[in-house]
Amino acid sequence: SRSRGIAMGICCGVPTYGKPHPTSGRQDYFGSVVNLAARIARAAGPGQILVDAHSCEGCLGGSSERDSLYAGRVGEKNRNLSVDIRVEAAGRRRFKGFAE
């Protein structure tokens, strides 16, 4: 069982399509980028934000190892971001339905 705490997965890209939810009317998004973000979120631990390498490059600049994940924890300072987080390499992971 998972401990309490918020976990998040971030993957940047364009969804395949979106449509309003039939009950709430809010936009629902679909596609591989959405599925990958959900799988990355599931891999995150409590209080952890996992970001794919491509998205991390967009946030931090520079380069990172392809197919790697980067972890951040809220509350710690990073000079490149406007929020207080620490970013560190979290290693490579494989996700169902996604090639290396």
Disulfide bonds with the S-S distance in Angstrom:
none
